[in-house]
Amino acid sequence: MRKTALAFLFFALTGFVMGQDIHSIINSKDVERVERKLSADDMQGRATFSAGIEKAADFISDEFRAAGLLTWNNSASYRQQFTMIQIKSVHAAGEFDGKSLDGKNII
């Protein structure tokens, strides 16, 4: 029991010693500026596959660059490329035993 209490005390104290002052790192005016920019109407809701999401990604990349962050693996960009598939519905029609099938029931 004593070892457990000492271990808990040790980890609790190291948290205080190693902790950073959040007020010296985060500036509330900068946070508000970034939030206002990303929530602005010209970002068009930042929906997937929209021009707004590209605009937001460019803004975030510029912020990373201004903060002096390094890119991953010396890449030329802060953006990570990946492929997304956009589902597109098509019209389907069919007939079974002379009766028309509802398009919702066709796979």
Contacts in CASP RR format, 6 or more apart in sequence:
PFRMAT RR
TARGET T0000
AUTHOR 0000-0000-0000
METHOD contacts of the structure
MODEL  1
MRKTALAFLFFALTGFVMGQDIHSIINSKDVERVERKLSADDMQGRATFS
AGIEKAADFISDEFRAAGLLTWNNSASYRQQFTMIQIKSVHAAGEFDGKS
LDGKNII
34 63 0 8 1.000
37 43 0 8 1.000
37 59 0 8 1.000
38 46 0 8 1.000
38 56 0 8 1.000
38 59 0 8 1.000
42 52 0 8 1.000
42 55 0 8 1.000
43 52 0 8 1.000
43 55 0 8 1.000
43 56 0 8 1.000
44 50 0 8 1.000
44 51 0 8 1.000
44 52 0 8 1.000
44 55 0 8 1.000
45 52 0 8 1.000
46 52 0 8 1.000
46 53 0 8 1.000
46 56 0 8 1.000
47 53 0 8 1.000
48 84 0 8 1.000
49 84 0 8 1.000
49 86 0 8 1.000
57 79 0 8 1.000
60 78 0 8 1.000
61 77 0 8 1.000
61 78 0 8 1.000
61 79 0 8 1.000
64 78 0 8 1.000
65 78 0 8 1.000
69 78 0 8 1.000
71 77 0 8 1.000
71 78 0 8 1.000
72 80 0 8 1.000
91 103 0 8 1.000
92 103 0 8 1.000
92 106 0 8 1.000
93 100 0 8 1.000
93 101 0 8 1.000
93 103 0 8 1.000
93 106 0 8 1.000
94 100 0 8 1.000
94 101 0 8 1.000
94 103 0 8 1.000
94 106 0 8 1.000
95 101 0 8 1.000
END
